[in-house]
Amino acid sequence: MAIAFTVDAPKSFEANPGLISFHARKPVDTLEVRVNGKRYKVVALTSPQRKATIGPLGLPSQDLTITVTGFRDGKVVGRQTATNVLGLPKASMTILPITKTPPLTQRRMRRLPHPGGTVAAWTVNLASGLGASYNAGARFTAASTAKLPIMIDLLMITKRDIVGSSSWGSLQAMIRSSSNDAANTVLEYIGGSTTSGGAQVTAMAHRLGALHTDTAAGYLAGQDRKGTNPPVQINAQPEVPCCKETTAHDLGILMQQIVEATAGKGRAHRLGLTARDARVALWLLAHTSNPGLFEPWTQWITAHKIGDVDRAWHDVAAIFTPQGPLITVAMTYNENGINQSTSAEYGKRVLHTALTGLQAPPPKPERPIPFHT
């Protein structure tokens, strides 16, 4: 027998800005949304519907339990609850193409103090269509940032909901704990071996526009620890051993593809990354064990993936401000060694430059209409 009322969004283990989607056997004329047991919104549909999507309504920026109840003529048609829903602001689905690089912000990005060695930055404001960068085309050792495209490829090829699937545990360990062994397991699931899986992920990344990303053949086992807008230039190229590598531009593009897919947009969505997949990806990236280079400096939800080795510290993040999503990347490399705290200071400067230099200009005041007596 068909279920009387099914909520397709939000589901458990996803980031959601108050996008409510349902289907029902009987037409529904009213939806009630409860957050952590308290009434949050009541939405009257324009006409009774068996299937509809409303929102985004906006949700508190924290982990939530969401209950959606459907009514018809005041009587309950059905009710469904989702736990572990990460609330996002309403503007999280405001996504514009990046069409302009403000010259002043670009110069500021180039002149940012950094911890020595070689650095790179790439940032775009999806709500304003503005971006800026520095050294965004230089290749760096990817370290664990390579797990970002591995996750995207796994989500694309998994035809059922990833939550509860046979690879869900490995995916969580790979992203939330940055487990190398779990990454190898996922690569084997993708391609049959770490080598074939790495080649498949690299090809997928290239199709998404991350042309200088190479995930190589996985990670050392047993090593788990507990031209465009903006420009893609090479200002300084560090020494990079073969072969796991990426650029600030590539990491930013991959994160941008995830955010765009939540709204049913972008190349990744067209290639098979569903909106549900993307919302799960953001939930995982927002629940990682390490705060990285950006999260310490912002009060907003930050979905990110770090990568670090003895000479490099990187982070790529989607930051969900009340005005809309901001994608930020900071990459640092020093052959004499580098640590998280000094790299995080550079991340702080990149974030501040993005927040102050990529906002949409305020609307021009309307000219008053003369009033003649």
JOMO-V61190 format. One line per field, one symbol per residue. ss: DSSP state (a for helix, b for strand, c for the rest). Layout:
ss: ???
//
This chain:
ss: ccccbbbbbccccbbbcccbbbbbbbbbbbbbbbbccbbbbbbbbbbbbbbbbbccccccccbbbbbbbbbbccbbbbbbbbbbbbbccaaaaccccccbccaaaaaaaacccccccbbbbbbbbccccbbbbbcccccbbcaaaaaaaaaaaaaaaccccccccccaaaaaaaaacccaaaaaaaaaaaaccaaaaaaaaaaaaaaccccccbccccccccccccccccccccccccccccccbbcaaaaaaaaaaaaaaaccccaaaaccccaaaaaaaaaaacccccccccaaacccbbbbbbbbbccbbbbbbbbbbccbbbbbbbbbbccccccaaaaaaaaaaaaaaaaaacccccccccccccccc
//
